[in-house]
Amino acid sequence: MIKDLILTPPITFIIILAVTILISELLSALSFKRKKQPEGMGKAYACGEDTPENRIQPDYEQFFPFAFFFTILHVVALMVTTVPAQTIQTFSIAIVYILGAIVALLILFRR
């Protein structure tokens, strides 16, 4: 009874988490600790150059549509290729995913 209770995922997770925290705390005494913080420790590193206070903010406007495009097509490809082809019901699931991808891509790239 207790063996079955210990092997349930939540209890196992809590036990492993507790052991990990305990080991981390015990080994933290061996870790290297600096006596004094270096002067540039809190500054941003820009390949050896000083960065201005008004930093350049990257623009992700062009990145996100391609990231979503990649994600949508790969999820659809995974779902369509793993749907069994024995019945018409499973075939209809694949069609629904394809239609959902078409709608998502039309929304994503509308102007």
N, C-alpha and C positions, 0 to 999 in steps of 0.2 A: 504494500500500500504506500509506504513512504518512498520507496524506490520509484514508483510511478509518479508520485507527486513531484519529486525532485527533477524528473526528466521532462516535465511540462515546460514549454518554451519560456513563459514569463519567469518562472522560478529559476530556471537555468540561466537566463539572462541576468537576473539579479545576483546570483551567486558569482558568475564570471565577472560582472561589473565590480562587485565588492572585492574580489581577489585582485583584479587589475588595479583598483584604487589603492589597495593595501600595498601591493608591490611597488607602485609608483611612489607612494609616500616613503616607503623604506629606502628606496634607491635615490630619492631626492637628496639625501644627506651626502651622497657621493658625487653629486653634480657640481660642475664648476660654477662658482659665483664670483662676479667681478667686484673688486673692492671699490672702484671708482668708474662711473659712466664716462665713456669717451665723449669728446666735445660734439662730434657730429652724429651721435647715435640717434637722435630724434629727427634728423633732417632727411628729406627725400634724396635718393641717389639718382642722378641723371647723367650717367656715363662720365663722371668726373667734372661735370660742369655745374655751376651754381644755377639753381632753378629760380625763376622770378616768383614773386609772391602771388601774382595772378597767373596761375598755372594754366596751361592749355588743357582744355577738357576734350577728350576724344568724342567724336560723333559716331554713335552707333546706329544712326538712322538707316544706313545701307546694310549694316550687318544683320540686324534682326529679321528682316524679311527672308534673307537667304537661310538663316538658322531655322526659322519656322518651316520654310520650304523643305529643307533637308529632313527635319523631324517628321513632318506630315507624310512625305513620300516614303520614308523608311518604315514608319509604323504601318502604313497601308501595305507596303510590300511584304512586311513580316506577317501581317494578318491574312492577306490574300494567299500567300504561298503555304501557310500552315493550316488553312481550312480544308478539311477532307472533301473530296469531290464525289462522294458516294450518293448523296441525296440532293434534291432540289432545294431543300431548306438551307443546307450549308452553303450552297451556291448563292442563294439570295443574301446570305450574310456577307459574302465577298463583294457582291454588287453594291450593297449598302455602304460598305467601306470605300469602295471606289467612288461612288456618288458623293459621299461625305468629303472625300479628298478633293474632288472637283470643286465642290462648293467652297471648301476652305481655301483653296488656291485662288478662286475667283475673288473671294473677300480679301485675301492677303495682297493680291496684286492689282486691286482696283485703283483707278486714278480719278 
